[in-house]
Amino acid sequence: MFVTARPFSLLPHLPGGTPPDADAEAEADHPPLTDGGAAVAMVGKDCVAIACDLRLGLQALTVSNNFPKIFQYGDVFLGLTGLATDVATVSDLFRFKVNMYRLREERNIAPATFANLVSSSLYEKRFGPYFVSPVVAGLEPKTGKPFICGFDSIGCIDFAKDFIVSGTASEQLFGMCESLWEPDLGPEDLFETISQALLNAVDRDALSGWGAHVYIIEKDKVTKRLLKGRQD
């Protein structure tokens, strides 16, 4: 019979006191939980939106309020939350792989194809994974149908028909998106919805926020907007 024990502290427990919180200790050593960040993608009517916060920090220390987490690869957008160094590494890795795909195939990569590329690339590193939680958004080139999906750190794909979230503000984002999202939103309504969801969610998470970037992806154009958020 196997028994799973909870992690414990090597520090002695004080008589009559409460033992140290092992869960809090584990969270303190987990890079995605210490670096913070938030990303969300939403589906609209013939359009799709993806947004991220701009904070770069280490727990309570804020290093920068201009650290974008969304990267464009042709017609596909990738949002990355997690360890900042892995965000930079993974974004450059996919820049290389997408450029090689374009040279071989002589066409831009489709969102569904890019999602499988992300999944297989992350799974290759499953024994020493990147500390990132990617989100992919785009429009299918042939049908114009919105496409969004998310991943865990080893590449398991989570397809979605409404919205997908990642980062330390995930729980808050889920609540806001469930409250505000509606089917068949137009580009302007979709922008308002994703902006309100993200700004209100990061206000309730100490590790993310400090402004946001929002991309509205339509068939013939991409609109990028900068949102000013609380700086505290």
N, CA and C of each residue as an Amber inpcrd file, in Angstrom:
protein
   696
   0.8500000  -1.1920000   0.0000000   0.0000000   0.0000000   0.0000000
   0.8840000   1.2410000   0.0000000   0.5430000   2.2030000  -0.8780000
   1.3140000   3.4290000  -0.9710000   0.6110000   4.5260000  -0.1990000
   1.3750000   5.2910000   0.5540000   0.8260000   6.4030000   1.3290000
   1.4620000   7.6950000   0.8360000   0.6390000   8.6580000   0.4550000
   1.1380000   9.9520000   0.0000000   1.1690000  10.9130000   1.1680000
   2.3460000  11.4120000   1.4710000   2.4950000  12.3330000   2.6040000
   2.5160000  13.7690000   2.1170000   1.9620000  14.6710000   2.9330000
   2.0160000  16.0910000   2.6240000   3.4300000  16.5980000   2.8130000
   3.8580000  17.5850000   1.9870000   5.1680000  18.1920000   2.2390000
   5.2010000  18.8100000   3.6290000   6.3500000  18.7760000   4.2750000
   6.4290000  19.3250000   5.6210000   7.6880000  20.1720000   5.7490000
   7.6870000  21.0400000   6.7230000   8.8400000  21.9050000   6.9720000
   9.8100000  21.2040000   7.9090000  11.0990000  21.4340000   7.7000000
  12.1140000  20.8730000   8.5840000  12.2250000  21.6600000   9.8820000
  11.6000000  22.8570000   9.9250000  11.6310000  23.6400000  11.1480000
  10.7720000  22.9750000  12.2100000  11.2140000  22.9710000  13.4680000
  10.4090000  22.3340000  14.5180000   9.1190000  23.1060000  14.7600000
   8.0480000  22.3680000  15.0800000   6.7800000  22.9970000  15.4030000
   6.8340000  23.5060000  16.8410000   6.3760000  24.7140000  17.0440000
   6.3440000  25.2700000  18.3880000   5.2320000  24.6210000  19.1910000
   5.4570000  24.3390000  20.4550000   4.4080000  23.7210000  21.2780000
   3.1640000  24.6020000  21.3100000   2.0440000  23.9890000  21.0300000
   0.7860000  24.7140000  21.0830000   0.5360000  25.5940000  19.8790000
   1.4960000  25.6780000  18.9700000   1.3330000  26.5310000  17.7950000
   0.8470000  25.7350000  16.6040000   0.5970000  26.4300000  15.5050000
   0.1500000  25.7690000  14.2810000   1.3540000  25.4800000  13.4090000
   1.3680000  24.3430000  12.7190000   2.5020000  24.0090000  11.8530000
   2.5680000  24.9530000  10.6620000   3.7630000  25.1340000  10.0860000
   3.8930000  25.9900000   8.9080000   3.0090000  25.4890000   7.7780000
   2.5400000  26.4070000   6.9670000   1.6660000  26.0670000   5.8530000
   2.5160000  25.5190000   4.7100000   2.4440000  24.2170000   4.4980000
   3.2650000  23.5930000   3.4590000   2.8320000  24.0460000   2.0750000
   1.5230000  24.2780000   1.8820000   1.0480000  24.7210000   0.5780000
   1.6170000  26.0890000   0.2310000   1.6790000  26.9760000   1.2060000
   2.2360000  28.3110000   0.9640000   3.7150000  28.2210000   0.6160000
   4.4410000  27.2980000   1.2880000   5.8580000  27.1200000   0.9860000
   6.0450000  26.6050000  -0.4360000   5.1860000  25.6840000  -0.8550000
   5.2890000  25.1410000  -2.2080000   5.0120000  26.2210000  -3.2420000
   4.0000000  27.0700000  -2.9880000   3.6760000  28.1350000  -3.9240000
   4.8240000  29.1290000  -4.0460000   5.5080000  29.3980000  -2.9470000
   6.5930000  30.3810000  -2.9600000   7.7480000  29.9300000  -3.8430000
   7.8860000  28.6100000  -4.0660000   8.9800000  28.0860000  -4.8740000
   8.5450000  27.7330000  -6.2930000   7.3380000  28.0920000  -6.6900000
   6.8100000  27.7250000  -7.9980000   6.8410000  28.9430000  -8.9080000
   7.7180000  28.9620000  -9.9300000   7.9220000  30.1820000 -10.7200000
   6.6620000  30.7980000 -11.3210000   5.7410000  30.0080000 -11.9390000
   4.5610000  30.6590000 -12.5000000   3.7210000  31.3820000 -11.4540000
   3.7920000  30.9290000 -10.1990000   2.9990000  31.5620000  -9.1560000
   3.7110000  32.7610000  -8.5570000   5.0160000  32.8680000  -8.7370000
   5.7470000  34.0110000  -8.1910000   5.9090000  35.1300000  -9.2130000
   5.9690000  34.7870000 -10.5010000   6.1460000  35.8180000 -11.5240000
   4.8300000  36.4940000 -11.8990000   3.7070000  35.8290000 -11.6980000
   2.4170000  36.4340000 -11.9990000   2.1430000  36.5150000 -13.4920000
   1.1180000  37.3120000 -13.8340000   0.7290000  37.4670000 -15.2330000
  -0.6770000  36.9670000 -15.4730000  -1.3120000  37.4960000 -16.5120000
  -2.6730000  37.0880000 -16.8670000  -2.8550000  37.2310000 -18.3710000
  -3.5230000  36.2610000 -18.9760000  -3.8410000  36.3110000 -20.4030000
  -5.2220000  35.7130000 -20.6080000  -5.9480000  36.2480000 -21.5880000
  -7.2980000  35.7640000 -21.8740000  -7.5760000  35.9260000 -23.3640000
  -8.2820000  34.9550000 -23.9370000  -8.7230000  35.0330000 -25.3310000
 -10.2230000  34.7910000 -25.3720000 -10.9140000  35.5140000 -26.2670000
 -12.3740000  35.4230000 -26.3730000 -12.7990000  35.3300000 -27.8310000
 -13.8940000  34.6150000 -28.0440000 -14.4600000  34.4460000 -29.3810000
 -15.6100000  35.4220000 -29.5770000 -15.6550000  36.0510000 -30.7560000
 -16.7730000  36.9080000 -31.1350000 -17.3670000  36.4310000 -32.4510000
 -18.1670000  37.2790000 -33.0660000 -18.7700000  36.9510000 -34.3540000
 -17.8050000  37.3450000 -35.4650000 -17.2000000  36.3570000 -36.1060000
 -16.2140000  36.5740000 -37.1700000 -15.0100000  37.3750000 -36.6860000
 -14.7310000  37.3070000 -35.4010000 -13.5630000  37.9910000 -34.8420000
 -13.1540000  37.2740000 -33.5590000 -11.9510000  37.5640000 -33.1160000
 -11.4450000  36.9690000 -31.8840000 -10.5510000  38.0010000 -31.2060000
 -10.4920000  37.9470000 -29.8860000  -9.6880000  38.9040000 -29.1200000
  -8.7560000  38.1480000 -28.1880000  -7.5850000  38.7310000 -27.9590000
  -6.6400000  38.1900000 -26.9880000  -6.0160000  39.3630000 -26.2500000
  -5.8390000  39.2080000 -24.9440000  -5.3390000  40.3140000 -24.1180000
  -4.4190000  39.7720000 -23.0370000  -3.5170000  40.6200000 -22.5660000
  -2.6010000  40.2570000 -21.4880000  -2.3040000  41.4800000 -20.6390000
  -1.8440000  41.2340000 -19.4190000  -1.3870000  42.3380000 -18.5730000
   0.0670000  42.6630000 -18.9220000   0.6230000  43.7020000 -18.2870000
   1.9570000  44.1790000 -18.6470000   2.9510000  44.1200000 -17.4920000
   2.5830000  43.4940000 -16.3870000   3.4640000  43.5040000 -15.2220000
   4.5610000  42.4530000 -15.3480000   5.7820000  42.8580000 -14.9890000
   6.9020000  41.9370000 -14.8110000   7.3810000  42.0840000 -13.3800000
   7.3340000  41.0000000 -12.6240000   7.7260000  41.1050000 -11.2240000
   8.1500000  39.7810000 -10.6460000   8.5510000  39.8340000  -9.4000000
   8.8960000  38.6420000  -8.6290000   8.2180000  38.7740000  -7.2810000
   7.1230000  38.0500000  -7.1110000   6.2610000  38.1860000  -5.9420000
   5.8730000  39.6580000  -5.7640000   6.2090000  40.2670000  -4.6260000
   5.7680000  41.6420000  -4.3740000   6.6210000  42.6830000  -5.0910000
   7.7680000  42.2870000  -5.6320000   8.6550000  43.2250000  -6.3130000
   8.2150000  43.3960000  -7.7640000   7.8840000  44.6200000  -8.1550000
   7.5300000  44.9160000  -9.5400000   8.7500000  45.4870000 -10.2520000
   9.1530000  44.8360000 -11.3410000  10.3440000  45.2410000 -12.0830000
   9.9930000  46.1990000 -13.2130000   8.8760000  45.9300000 -13.9040000
   8.5030000  46.7470000 -15.0580000   6.9930000  46.7130000 -15.2430000
   6.4530000  47.7790000 -15.8450000   5.0370000  47.7900000 -16.2130000
   4.8830000  47.8210000 -17.7310000   5.9000000  47.3250000 -18.4300000
   5.8480000  47.2630000 -19.8910000   6.4690000  45.9530000 -20.3720000
   5.8640000  44.8510000 -19.9550000   6.3470000  43.5220000 -20.3340000
   5.2140000  42.7820000 -21.0450000   5.0550000  42.9930000 -22.3620000
   3.9540000  42.3430000 -23.0880000   4.1450000  40.8380000 -23.1510000
   3.0360000  40.1190000 -23.1350000   3.0690000  38.6530000 -23.1170000
   2.3570000  38.0550000 -24.3250000   2.0470000  38.8880000 -25.3320000
   1.3900000  38.4110000 -26.5450000   2.3420000  38.5940000 -27.7230000
   2.4560000  37.5430000 -28.5440000   3.3880000  37.5500000 -29.6690000
   2.6380000  37.1400000 -30.9350000   2.9550000  37.8270000 -32.0410000
   2.2630000  37.5770000 -33.3050000   3.1450000  36.7500000 -34.2240000
   2.5450000  35.7050000 -34.7970000   3.2290000  34.8550000 -35.7670000
   2.3570000  34.7920000 -37.0170000   2.5320000  35.7360000 -37.9200000
   1.6610000  35.8020000 -39.0800000   0.2580000  36.1970000 -38.6590000
  -0.6930000  35.2960000 -38.8970000  -2.0900000  35.5730000 -38.5520000
  -2.4880000  34.9560000 -37.2130000  -1.5250000  34.4040000 -36.4870000
  -1.8100000  33.7190000 -35.2250000  -1.1530000  34.4850000 -34.0800000
  -1.8360000  34.5030000 -32.9370000  -1.3170000  35.2110000 -31.7650000
  -1.1560000  34.2270000 -30.6110000  -0.0460000  34.3900000 -29.8980000
   0.2870000  33.5140000 -28.7730000   0.4590000  34.3540000 -27.5150000
  -0.2980000  34.0240000 -26.4730000  -0.1290000  34.6540000 -25.1740000
   0.6050000  33.7110000 -24.2370000   1.6010000  34.2340000 -23.5180000
   2.4160000  33.4080000 -22.6260000   2.4600000  34.0320000 -21.2410000
   2.0180000  33.2910000 -20.2420000   2.1800000  33.7110000 -18.8540000
   3.0800000  32.7010000 -18.1510000   3.7430000  33.1410000 -17.0890000
   4.6170000  32.2450000 -16.3450000   5.9710000  32.8720000 -16.0890000
   6.9930000  32.0400000 -16.0030000   8.3520000  32.4940000 -15.7270000
   8.8450000  33.3840000 -16.8660000   9.2930000  34.5980000 -16.5440000
   9.6220000  35.5920000 -17.5700000  10.7140000  35.1100000 -18.5190000
  11.7320000  34.4390000 -17.9960000  12.8080000  33.9530000 -18.8660000
  12.3040000  32.8820000 -19.8260000  11.3880000  32.0360000 -19.3630000
  10.8120000  31.0220000 -20.2470000   9.8680000  31.6490000 -21.2650000
   9.1880000  32.7260000 -20.8970000   8.3470000  33.4470000 -21.8570000
   9.1990000  33.9320000 -23.0260000  10.3510000  34.5230000 -22.7260000
  11.2480000  34.9980000 -23.7850000  11.8000000  33.8350000 -24.6060000
  12.1870000  32.7510000 -23.9290000  12.7520000  31.5920000 -24.6250000
  11.7300000  30.9410000 -25.5470000  10.5260000  30.7050000 -25.0360000
   9.4920000  30.0190000 -25.8170000   9.0220000  30.8820000 -26.9850000
   8.8870000  32.1740000 -26.7770000   8.4500000  33.0500000 -27.8710000
   9.4740000  33.0500000 -29.0080000  10.7610000  33.0710000 -28.6740000
  11.8020000  33.0090000 -29.7100000  11.8360000  31.6420000 -30.3860000
  11.5980000  30.5800000 -29.6150000  11.5680000  29.2300000 -30.1870000
  10.4840000  29.1130000 -31.2540000   9.2950000  29.6260000 -30.9480000
   8.2050000  29.5280000 -31.9250000   8.3900000  30.4990000 -33.0850000
   9.0850000  31.6090000 -32.8600000   9.4310000  32.4930000 -33.9790000
  10.2790000  31.7290000 -34.9870000  11.2600000  30.9850000 -34.4820000
  12.1230000  30.1790000 -35.3520000  11.3200000  29.0890000 -36.0660000
  10.4910000  28.3550000 -35.3250000   9.7560000  27.2390000 -35.9240000
   8.7290000  27.7150000 -36.9460000   8.0760000  28.8500000 -36.6760000
   7.0920000  29.3760000 -37.6280000   7.7900000  29.8830000 -38.8890000
   8.9490000  30.5130000 -38.7420000   9.7050000  30.9580000 -39.9180000
  10.1430000  29.7710000 -40.7730000  10.5660000  28.6890000 -40.1300000
  10.9450000  27.4880000 -40.8750000   9.7380000  26.8770000 -41.5800000
   8.5890000  26.8870000 -40.9200000   7.3540000  26.3790000 -41.5370000
   7.0140000  27.2000000 -42.7770000   7.1330000  28.5320000 -42.6630000
   6.8000000  29.3980000 -43.7900000   7.7510000  29.1600000 -44.9650000
   9.0260000  28.9180000 -44.6790000   9.9830000  28.6430000 -45.7530000
   9.6830000  27.3190000 -46.4500000   9.3170000  26.3040000 -45.6750000
   9.0470000  24.9800000 -46.2530000   7.7190000  24.9450000 -46.9990000
   6.6770000  25.4970000 -46.3830000   5.3240000  25.3680000 -46.9250000
   4.9300000  26.5170000 -47.8520000   5.6740000  27.6290000 -47.7880000
   5.3870000  28.8210000 -48.5970000   3.9860000  29.3610000 -48.3330000
   3.6010000  29.3570000 -47.0730000   2.3180000  29.9300000 -46.6470000
   2.3840000  30.1790000 -45.1500000   1.4650000  31.0360000 -44.6840000
   1.4030000  31.3070000 -43.2480000   0.8090000  30.1200000 -42.5050000
   1.2120000  29.9460000 -41.2770000   0.7120000  28.8350000 -40.4710000
  -0.7050000  29.1320000 -39.9870000  -1.5690000  28.1220000 -40.0030000
  -2.9510000  28.2730000 -39.5400000  -3.0080000  28.1030000 -38.0250000
  -4.0260000  28.6830000 -37.3710000  -4.1120000  28.5770000 -35.9060000
  -4.1260000  27.1430000 -35.3860000  -4.9000000  26.2560000 -36.0300000
  -4.9670000  24.8690000 -35.5600000  -3.6200000  24.1660000 -35.7140000
  -2.9320000  24.4470000 -36.8180000  -1.6020000  23.8690000 -37.0270000
  -0.6210000  24.3940000 -35.9920000  -0.6980000  25.6980000 -35.7230000
   0.1880000  26.2970000 -34.7250000  -0.0780000  25.7140000 -33.3400000
  -1.3450000  25.4530000 -33.0290000  -1.6810000  24.8630000 -31.7320000
  -1.0310000  23.4950000 -31.5730000  -1.0560000  22.6910000 -32.6190000
  -0.4070000  21.3810000 -32.5490000   1.1130000  21.5030000 -32.4680000
   1.6650000  22.5360000 -33.1130000   3.1020000  22.7860000 -33.0050000
   3.4820000  23.1490000 -31.5740000   2.6740000  23.9980000 -30.9400000
   2.9160000  24.3640000 -29.5430000   2.8270000  23.1320000 -28.6480000
   1.7900000  22.3280000 -28.8570000   1.5820000  21.1400000 -28.0300000
   2.7580000  20.1670000 -28.1280000   3.1840000  19.8710000 -29.3440000
   4.2830000  18.9080000 -29.5160000   5.6020000  19.4680000 -28.9940000
   5.8130000  20.7730000 -29.1530000   7.0620000  21.3840000 -28.6780000
   7.1450000  21.3590000 -27.1560000   6.0300000  21.6340000 -26.4900000
   6.0260000  21.5990000 -25.0290000   6.1560000  20.1710000 -24.5110000
   5.5260000  19.2240000 -25.2070000   5.5890000  17.8290000 -24.7570000
   7.0010000  17.2600000 -24.8920000   7.7600000  17.7660000 -25.8620000
   9.1550000  17.3380000 -25.9950000   9.9450000  17.6070000 -24.7130000
   9.5550000  18.6460000 -23.9910000  10.2710000  19.0560000 -22.7780000
   9.5340000  18.6130000 -21.5090000   8.7350000  17.5520000 -21.5950000
   7.8670000  17.1790000 -20.4770000   8.6470000  16.8080000 -19.2130000
   9.8960000  16.3360000 -19.3490000  10.6690000  15.9550000 -18.1670000
  11.3960000  17.1420000 -17.5420000  11.4380000  18.2470000 -18.2570000
  11.9780000  19.5010000 -17.7260000  11.2370000  20.6360000 -18.3970000
   9.9580000  20.8100000 -18.0660000   9.0820000  21.6910000 -18.8560000
   9.3970000  23.1700000 -18.6850000   8.9850000  23.9260000 -19.7030000
   8.9890000  25.3790000 -19.5800000   7.8710000  25.7780000 -18.6180000
   8.1490000  26.7590000 -17.7630000   7.1340000  27.2230000 -16.8200000
   6.2700000  28.2940000 -17.4800000   5.4780000  27.8870000 -18.4620000
   4.5890000  28.8050000 -19.1710000   3.2210000  28.1500000 -19.3510000
   2.2060000  28.9890000 -19.5090000   0.8480000  28.5260000 -19.8170000
   0.3710000  29.2770000 -21.0560000   0.5400000  28.6970000 -22.2470000
   0.2300000  29.4240000 -23.4830000  -1.2700000  29.5120000 -23.7700000
  -1.6320000  30.5510000 -24.5170000  -2.9770000  30.7430000 -25.0610000
  -2.8160000  31.1220000 -26.5270000  -3.5610000  30.4710000 -27.4160000
  -3.4730000  30.7330000 -28.8560000  -4.8030000  31.2810000 -29.3530000
  -4.7360000  32.2770000 -30.2430000  -5.9520000  32.8570000 -30.8240000
  -5.6900000  33.2250000 -32.2780000  -6.7180000  33.0810000 -33.1060000
  -6.6010000  33.4660000 -34.5140000  -7.8660000  33.1120000 -35.2680000
  -7.8860000  33.4410000 -36.5580000  -8.9960000  33.1010000 -37.4410000
  -8.5150000  32.0740000 -38.4540000  -9.3040000  31.0180000 -38.6440000
  -8.9400000  30.0090000 -39.6320000  -8.9280000  30.6470000 -41.0250000
  -7.8420000  30.4690000 -41.7960000  -7.7070000  31.1920000 -43.0680000
  -8.7570000  30.8340000 -44.1170000  -9.2130000  29.5830000 -44.1390000
 -10.1660000  29.1720000 -45.1760000 -11.6040000  29.5220000 -44.8180000
 -11.9770000  29.3330000 -43.5690000 -13.3720000  29.5210000 -43.1610000
 -13.6120000  30.8470000 -42.4570000 -12.5630000  31.4660000 -41.9270000
 -12.7390000  32.6870000 -41.1450000 -13.3110000  32.4330000 -39.7690000
 -13.3440000  31.1620000 -39.3550000 -13.9180000  30.8100000 -38.0590000
 -12.9330000  31.1210000 -36.9340000 -13.4070000  31.7290000 -35.8420000
 -12.5070000  32.0140000 -34.7130000 -11.9620000  30.7240000 -34.0900000
 -10.7120000  30.7850000 -33.6550000 -10.0630000  29.6330000 -33.0280000
  -9.3180000  30.1140000 -31.7970000  -9.5870000  29.4940000 -30.6500000
  -8.8210000  29.7640000 -29.4350000  -8.5710000  28.4460000 -28.7110000
  -7.4640000  28.3790000 -27.9970000  -7.1790000  27.2090000 -27.1680000
  -6.1110000  27.5820000 -26.1490000  -5.9960000  26.7480000 -25.1310000
  -4.9750000  26.9360000 -24.1060000  -4.2240000  25.6380000 -23.8850000
  -3.1640000  25.7010000 -23.0920000  -2.3010000  24.5450000 -22.8470000
  -1.8430000  24.5560000 -21.3970000  -1.4740000  23.3580000 -20.9070000
  -0.7180000  23.3260000 -19.6590000   0.7680000  23.3390000 -20.0140000
   1.6260000  23.1980000 -19.0180000   3.0610000  23.3740000 -19.2640000
   3.6860000  22.2310000 -20.0580000   2.9840000  21.0970000 -20.2120000
   3.5400000  20.0000000 -21.0110000   2.7290000  19.7580000 -22.2830000
   1.9050000  20.7350000 -22.6730000   1.3340000  20.7030000 -24.0080000
  -0.0500000  20.1280000 -24.1770000  -0.7530000  19.7980000 -23.0990000
  -2.1250000  19.2880000 -23.2450000  -3.0310000  20.4190000 -23.7320000
  -3.7260000  20.2100000 -24.8560000  -4.5370000  21.2660000 -25.4660000
  -5.9150000  21.3210000 -24.8210000  -6.3640000  22.5370000 -24.5460000
  -7.7070000  22.7890000 -24.0240000  -8.4380000  23.6650000 -25.0320000
  -9.2310000  23.0370000 -25.9160000  -9.9840000  23.7990000 -26.9100000
 -11.1750000  24.4810000 -26.2450000 -11.5320000  25.6610000 -26.7440000
 -12.6420000  26.4120000 -26.1560000 -13.4670000  27.0600000 -27.2650000
 -14.7650000  27.1990000 -27.0060000 -15.6660000  27.8460000 -27.9570000
 -16.0980000  29.2290000 -27.4940000 -15.7170000  29.6110000 -26.2730000
 -16.1390000  30.9090000 -25.7530000 -14.9440000  31.7500000 -25.3080000
 -14.2020000  31.2760000 -24.3090000 -13.0200000  32.0030000 -23.8390000
 -12.0600000  31.0340000 -23.1710000 -10.8100000  31.4570000 -23.0560000
  -9.7740000  30.6620000 -22.3980000  -8.8940000  31.6180000 -21.6050000
  -8.4350000  31.1890000 -20.4370000  -7.6480000  32.0710000 -19.5690000
  -6.3900000  31.3460000 -19.0960000  -5.3970000  32.1380000 -18.6580000
  -4.1980000  31.5640000 -18.0450000  -3.5570000  32.5980000 -17.1400000
  -2.6700000  32.1240000 -16.2530000  -1.9590000  33.0240000 -15.3600000
  -2.4490000  32.9420000 -13.9260000  -1.8590000  33.7690000 -13.0670000
  -2.2060000  33.7410000 -11.6460000  -3.5870000  34.3240000 -11.3790000
  -4.1340000  35.0780000 -12.3370000  -5.4780000  35.6490000 -12.1740000
  -6.5460000  34.7780000 -12.8340000  -6.2480000  33.5010000 -13.0650000
  -7.1760000  32.6310000 -13.8000000  -8.5450000  32.5310000 -13.1380000
  -8.5650000  32.3430000 -11.8210000  -9.8470000  32.1890000 -11.1340000
 -10.6850000  33.4540000 -11.2620000 -10.0500000  34.6100000 -11.1020000
 -10.7780000  35.8630000 -11.2360000 -11.2470000  36.0720000 -12.6790000
 -10.4010000  35.6950000 -13.6400000 -10.7770000  35.8360000 -15.0450000
 -11.9430000  34.9280000 -15.4070000 -11.9430000  33.7010000 -14.8880000
 -13.0610000  32.7980000 -15.1490000 -14.3720000  33.4250000 -14.6900000
 -14.3650000  33.9800000 -13.4820000 -15.5850000  34.5850000 -12.9590000
 -16.0540000  35.7650000 -13.7830000 -15.1260000  36.6570000 -14.1570000
 -15.4950000  37.8310000 -14.9430000 -15.9680000  37.4450000 -16.3390000
 -15.2740000  36.4940000 -16.9620000 -15.6600000  36.0840000 -18.3140000
 -17.0200000  35.3920000 -18.3220000 -17.2750000  34.5490000 -17.3210000
 -18.5810000  33.9000000 -17.2250000 -19.6940000  34.9320000 -17.0730000
 -19.3960000  36.0320000 -16.3880000 -20.4110000  37.0560000 -16.1460000
 -20.6440000  37.9470000 -17.3640000 -19.5810000  38.2660000 -18.1130000
 -19.6750000  39.3020000 -19.1390000 -19.7880000  38.7730000 -20.5640000
 -19.2160000  37.5800000 -20.8400000 -19.1710000  37.1200000 -22.2270000
 -20.5460000  36.7050000 -22.7290000 -20.8240000  37.0470000 -23.9890000
 -22.0470000  36.6330000 -24.6720000 -21.6780000  36.1370000 -26.0670000
 -22.4880000  35.2630000 -26.6430000 -22.1900000  34.7820000 -28.0020000
 -22.3640000  35.8890000 -29.0420000 -21.6300000  35.7560000 -30.1470000
 -21.7950000  36.6180000 -31.3300000 -21.5860000  38.0930000 -31.0420000
 -20.5740000  38.4180000 -30.2530000 -20.2300000  39.8200000 -30.0160000
 -19.4780000  40.3780000 -31.2200000 -19.7860000  41.6190000 -31.5790000
 -19.0480000  42.3070000 -32.6300000 -17.6940000  42.7640000 -32.1280000
 -16.8410000  43.2740000 -33.0220000 -15.4830000  43.6700000 -32.6150000
 -15.4430000  44.6790000 -31.4770000 -16.2590000  45.7250000 -31.5350000
 -16.2310000  46.7470000 -30.4880000 -16.7770000  46.2080000 -29.1680000
 -17.8680000  45.4540000 -29.2390000 -18.4250000  44.8640000 -28.0200000
 -17.4680000  43.8330000 -27.4270000 -16.7880000  43.0900000 -28.2910000
 -15.8200000  42.0980000 -27.8140000 -14.6460000  42.7890000 -27.1230000
 -14.2000000  43.9120000 -27.6960000 -13.1210000  44.6770000 -27.0630000
 -13.5410000  45.1610000 -25.6800000 -14.7450000  45.6910000 -25.5750000
 -15.2240000  46.1870000 -24.2810000 -15.3320000  45.0500000 -23.2680000
 -15.8170000  43.9060000 -23.7100000 -16.0110000  42.7700000 -22.8080000
 -14.6830000  42.2210000 -22.3000000 -13.7390000  41.9780000 -23.2070000
 -12.4590000  41.4010000 -22.7760000 -11.6690000  42.4000000 -21.9380000
 -11.8080000  43.6870000 -22.2350000 -11.0950000  44.7080000 -21.4600000
 -11.6270000  44.7820000 -20.0370000 -12.9520000  44.8100000 -19.8990000
 -13.5480000  44.8700000 -18.5620000 -13.2280000  43.6100000 -17.7680000
 -13.2720000  42.4560000 -18.4330000 -12.9730000  41.2000000 -17.7420000
 -11.5340000  41.1840000 -17.2350000 -10.5910000  41.5820000 -18.0910000
  -9.1790000  41.5340000 -17.6990000  -8.8590000  42.5580000 -16.6160000
  -9.2960000  43.8010000 -16.7870000  -8.9550000  44.8440000 -15.8180000
  -9.5570000  44.5620000 -14.4470000 -10.7890000  44.0840000 -14.4190000
 -11.4100000  43.7790000 -13.1280000 -10.7980000  42.5430000 -12.4810000
 -10.3490000  41.5850000 -13.2930000  -9.7330000  40.3770000 -12.7330000
  -8.3640000  40.6840000 -12.1320000  -7.5330000  41.4410000 -12.8480000
  -6.1800000  41.7030000 -12.3400000  -6.1980000  42.6540000 -11.1490000
  -7.2650000  43.4260000 -10.9880000  -7.3830000  44.2630000  -9.7900000
  -7.5320000  43.4150000  -8.5330000  -7.8900000  42.1550000  -8.7030000
  -8.0780000  41.2480000  -7.5720000  -6.9350000  40.2350000  -7.4630000
  -5.8450000  40.4930000  -8.1690000  -4.6660000  39.6240000  -8.1130000
  -3.4300000  40.5000000  -7.9480000  -2.6970000  40.2910000  -6.8570000
  -1.5560000  41.1560000  -6.5510000  -0.3780000  40.9470000  -7.4960000
  -0.3480000  39.8280000  -8.2230000   0.8160000  39.5020000  -9.0470000
   0.6350000  39.8420000 -10.5180000  -0.4600000  40.4830000 -10.8960000
  -0.6680000  40.8490000 -12.2930000  -1.3510000  42.2100000 -12.3680000
  -1.3920000  42.7520000 -13.5730000  -2.0300000  44.0550000 -13.7680000
  -1.0780000  45.0690000 -14.3710000  -1.1610000  46.3140000 -13.8990000
  -0.2880000  47.4130000 -14.3370000  -0.4470000  47.7200000 -15.8280000
  -1.6740000  47.6910000 -16.3230000  -1.9210000  47.9680000 -17.7380000
  -2.1330000  46.6910000 -18.5250000  -2.5460000  46.8450000 -19.7910000
  -2.8470000  45.6730000 -20.6080000  -2.7350000  46.0090000 -22.0900000
  -2.4720000  44.9760000 -22.8860000  -2.5510000  45.0530000 -24.3400000
  -3.7370000  44.2060000 -24.7900000  -4.5220000  44.7260000 -25.7270000
  -5.6650000  43.9990000 -26.2730000  -5.5510000  43.9800000 -27.7930000
  -5.6850000  42.7910000 -28.3830000  -5.6770000  42.6330000 -29.8360000
  -7.0550000  42.1540000 -30.2780000  -7.6630000  42.8710000 -31.2300000
  -8.9170000  42.4410000 -31.8480000  -8.5880000  41.9830000 -33.2630000
  -8.7990000  40.7020000 -33.5290000  -8.3960000  40.1020000 -34.8010000
  -9.6330000  39.9130000 -35.6710000  -9.6620000  40.5880000 -36.8100000
 -10.7390000  40.4440000 -37.7820000 -10.1630000  39.9140000 -39.0860000
 -11.0510000  39.6330000 -40.0360000 -10.6140000  39.0130000 -41.2830000
  -9.6410000  39.8970000 -42.0550000  -9.8750000  41.2110000 -42.0410000
  -9.0840000  42.1160000 -42.8650000  -8.1620000  43.0340000 -42.0740000
  -8.1710000  42.9520000 -40.7410000  -7.3130000  43.8400000 -39.9580000
  -7.1360000  43.3140000 -38.5380000  -6.0990000  43.8280000 -37.8890000
  -5.8400000  43.5490000 -36.4730000  -5.6980000  44.8880000 -35.7610000
  -6.4610000  45.0750000 -34.6970000  -6.4200000  46.3170000 -33.9310000
  -5.7690000  46.0480000 -32.5810000  -4.7310000  46.8220000 -32.2740000
  -4.0430000  46.7000000 -30.9900000  -4.3150000  47.9430000 -30.1580000
  -4.6920000  47.7420000 -28.9050000  -4.9820000  48.8640000 -28.0230000
  -4.2620000  48.6770000 -26.6910000  -3.8520000  49.7940000 -26.1170000
  -3.1920000  49.8050000 -24.8130000  -4.1800000  50.2960000 -23.7680000
  -4.3520000  49.5100000 -22.7130000  -5.2260000  49.8990000 -21.6110000
  -4.3760000  50.3450000 -20.4300000  -4.7610000  51.4340000 -19.8160000
  -4.0800000  51.8900000 -18.6090000  -4.8000000  51.3190000 -17.3950000
  -4.0550000  50.6720000 -16.5390000  -4.6280000  50.0810000 -15.3290000
  -4.0450000  50.7090000 -14.0860000  -4.4690000  50.2140000 -12.9550000
  -3.9250000  50.6900000 -11.6800000  -2.4360000  50.3840000 -11.5900000
  -1.6850000  51.3060000 -11.0010000  -0.2350000  51.1540000 -10.8920000
   0.1820000  50.9120000  -9.4400000  -0.6470000  50.1870000  -8.7210000
  -0.3150000  49.9090000  -7.3230000  -0.5160000  48.4330000  -7.0070000
